[in-house]
């Protein structure tokens, strides 16, 4: 049987109750009876935004006013291959209803794992669990752990829900109580802490996951931890990015997009090249390097999930405001 390539526009619509709109496929259709994010095939000559607007109107009676790329997913079945061009719909008009007779329902994002979806839609759910800000927390200054912990908790209180602890290896082993206190803060506020370390170190501390720098990434030929942990990776070019996709990490950080004080010798990618790299990825991508909250829309326009920030928060005059700006932008 010949394999056909199908381009599909998919909309992620989230209401103020943190519920996402789903529809159920007809039982006599391909992947029948499964829940899915609404959308449909691109017609000849259509771009993604046009197809998405048409499909959501025909299917749900919703008129799209504002949307941006969210993630692109490629998947092959035995008889066809599809590309889901998933967009986040942030403004719309109309009350969604089953205009084509299909069941539709608002489901809390936390409960999506209770439903059955086609395989590629599962990747959308994973991306929805990621916030728009990936906060990078630096190595603490000697003798200032209490101040560091206070600031760290303030960022978590103000909405940071995904944090990478970027420390020297000796910090983890010299200050295990410090790492334990950070993890305790994160668990109190339902945030996730990933250690920039060897995977075994993340397991040792029972962290929420590991962040792989590019040398560690390239040493691996498969995903280093099971799905009970989050795995992210730093990428600086297409080769590293494709390797991260092959081994099955959960999301990727691409850098440096702009000039950055932490790596002044690095040549910035620029937004155009960053956009090209995001286009290659089948996983959520964060932009890193010279990022500030006002860059969120630029990152979204490139198809990124959001921003990874270190100095843009830790060096800000009012860092708690920077965190809130990023989280409220979503």
Secondary structure as GFF3:
##gff-version 3
##sequence-region A 1 330
A	DSSP	beta_strand	4	13	.	.	.	ID=ss1
A	DSSP	beta_strand	19	24	.	.	.	ID=ss2
A	DSSP	beta_strand	35	37	.	.	.	ID=ss3
A	DSSP	beta_strand	39	41	.	.	.	ID=ss4
A	DSSP	alpha_helix	48	60	.	.	.	ID=ss5
A	DSSP	beta_strand	63	76	.	.	.	ID=ss6
A	DSSP	beta_strand	80	93	.	.	.	ID=ss7
A	DSSP	beta_strand	104	108	.	.	.	ID=ss8
A	DSSP	three_ten_helix	109	114	.	.	.	ID=ss9
A	DSSP	alpha_helix	119	128	.	.	.	ID=ss10
A	DSSP	beta_strand	133	137	.	.	.	ID=ss11
A	DSSP	alpha_helix	145	157	.	.	.	ID=ss12
A	DSSP	beta_strand	162	165	.	.	.	ID=ss13
A	DSSP	alpha_helix	169	174	.	.	.	ID=ss14
A	DSSP	alpha_helix	176	188	.	.	.	ID=ss15
A	DSSP	beta_strand	192	196	.	.	.	ID=ss16
A	DSSP	alpha_helix	199	204	.	.	.	ID=ss17
A	DSSP	beta_strand	209	212	.	.	.	ID=ss18
A	DSSP	alpha_helix	214	219	.	.	.	ID=ss19
A	DSSP	beta_strand	230	235	.	.	.	ID=ss20
A	DSSP	alpha_helix	238	247	.	.	.	ID=ss21
A	DSSP	beta_strand	251	254	.	.	.	ID=ss22
A	DSSP	three_ten_helix	261	263	.	.	.	ID=ss23
A	DSSP	alpha_helix	270	280	.	.	.	ID=ss24
A	DSSP	beta_strand	284	288	.	.	.	ID=ss25
A	DSSP	three_ten_helix	293	295	.	.	.	ID=ss26
A	DSSP	alpha_helix	296	301	.	.	.	ID=ss27
A	DSSP	beta_strand	306	309	.	.	.	ID=ss28
A	DSSP	alpha_helix	311	314	.	.	.	ID=ss29
A	DSSP	alpha_helix	319	328	.	.	.	ID=ss30
###
